[in-house]
Amino acid sequence: MREYHREHLGGFAPPLPSSADRMVATSSRAHFCGHVVIGDGSGRGAISGVTPRVVHVESHLELCWCLCLSVRPDIIDLREQARFDWFDEDGEVRSHFFDLLVTRNDGSRLACAIRPAIRSRGRLGRQLPRIATQVRASGFADDVRLLTDHDLDSVELHNAWILHGIRVGDQQVDARAVDVFETLSGTATLSELTSRIGLGVVGFRALLRLLRSGHLQMLRSEKITPSATVYKGSNL
């Protein structure tokens, strides 16, 4: 755990740039767009989880899915607007840009199209089975997923926003949190562990960084609050 702490608190380097295969609007009067920095640490590389990089998004739904996927423990890389060339029913070559291309820690990859459920039955819904067959055959990805607003879990989304907001460390406070973590036996609430740290809200945020890294894990699937019960995770 000490080794984790020293690496986690190393010097800052910028995150990797966007790897999008097409230009993405950075501003618009018509719809939501922008960018987000995902991953742990800085451009030196991830401590655990997703490699730090800039990801451009063209809808609030894309942002929500980006945050949820970026903090899942089995995902190590996430790239946006990944181009895949496919043949339509007339043999014409067309390009589809997957909103997210996700790499898992077992090496498998998922190509994800993100749309509101109300729009998922249109042209994309008709084309996606053909595209998915060609994606799997080409080795571009192991499978294709259509992710909608109906698929988002409200608890996961709530926690993803929280864990994204505390990604920047605080050397002295994180060191105190590590000390308390190392004495943990069994379960405790985040409130109890915060009291042991003795630094108030900044100590609570340091515990959330241990949740983000997987060193702490939630006992139940619930929204992160001070009363949530945690235990030592397997990412040690």
HELIX and SHEET records of a PDB file:
HELIX    1   1 ARG A    2  HIS A    8  1                                   7    
HELIX    2   2 HIS A   60  SER A   70  1                                  11    
HELIX    3   3 ALA A  117  ARG A  119  5                                   3    
HELIX    4   4 ARG A  123  SER A  138  1                                  16    
HELIX    5   5 ASP A  149  ASP A  151  5                                   3    
HELIX    6   6 SER A  154  GLY A  165  1                                  12    
HELIX    7   7 GLN A  171  GLU A  182  1                                  12    
HELIX    8   8 LEU A  190  ILE A  197  1                                   8    
HELIX    9   9 VAL A  201  SER A  213  1                                  13    
SHEET    1   A 2 GLY A  34  ILE A  38  0                                        
SHEET    2   A 2 ARG A  53  VAL A  57 -1                                        
SHEET    1   B 4 ILE A  75  PHE A  87  0                                        
SHEET    2   B 4 VAL A  93  ARG A 104 -1                                        
SHEET    3   B 4 ARG A 109  ILE A 114 -1                                        
SHEET    4   B 4 ASP A 143  LEU A 147  1                                        
SHEET    1   C 3 THR A 187  THR A 189  0                                        
SHEET    2   C 3 THR A 229  LYS A 232 -1                                        
SHEET    3   C 3 LEU A 216  MET A 218 -1                                        
END                                                                             
